[in-house]
Amino acid sequence: MKKELKIFDKPETVTRFLLVFYGSLLGLLMVDFFIQKHADFPWEEVPGFFAAYGFISCVAFIFIAKGIRLIVKRKEDYYD
């Protein structure tokens, strides 16, 4: 029985999808330079601030979650 290929099983499709995805991210970052902002704080007017803030927050959440896991993790034979 031959397995039917799905849309993301082909490496060319995945590569094309990633190129479009990263291109759209880069395009949105470039548009940020030309949009007038109505910021409440001065650092919000820096181009790319929210992209950098989101990336740093995501990385921080990952490290915080790993730290919490070390605190609440049980030994392998805890229920034995």
N, C-alpha and C positions, 0 to 999 in steps of 0.2 A: 504494500500500500504506500503510495507516494504522498509525502507530506506537502500540503499546500502552503506556499510562501505567503507571508503577510507583508504589509507595506514596509515595515521597518526591518525586515529580515535581510534586505539587500544593503550591502555597505555603501553603495553609491547613493541610495536614498537617504541614509543616515547622514552621510557627508553633506549632501545638498541641504538637508534640513538644518544641520548645525551652521552651515554658512549663512543661510537665510536668517536663522535665529541670532547669531552673533552680529550679522550685518544690521539687523533691526535694532539691536541694543546699541551699537555704535552710532547708528543714525539718530536715535533718540538722545544720546549723549551730545551729539553735535547740535541738534536742535536746541538743546538747553542753553547754548551760547547766545542764541538770537531771540529768546523769549524774555519779555519784560516781566520781572518778578515783583510781587508786592509782599515783601518779607516783613516779618515782625522783628527778626533779629538780623544783625549784619552778616553773620556767617551763612545765613540761608541764601544770600545773593551770590555766593561763590558758585561758578559753574561746576556742575558735577557733585555738589555737596551731598545731595540726597542719595545719589548712587554710591558714593563712598561711605556715607552713614549707614545705608542698608547693608553693604558688604561687611563692614566692620561689626555691625550688630549681629549679623548672621554667624560670623566666625566666633564672636564672643559667646553667643548662645550655645554653640557646639562645645566650646571648652567648658562652659559652666555645666552643661549636661554631663560631660565626661567626669567632671569633679563630683557632681552629685551622685553619679553612679558608683564612684569609689566609696562614698560614704554609706549608701544604702544597700550595697551589694552584699549578698549572703555567700557563705562558703558553699562549695559544690555539694558537700554531703550534709547540708543543713537539715533537710527533711528526713534523713535516714535514721 
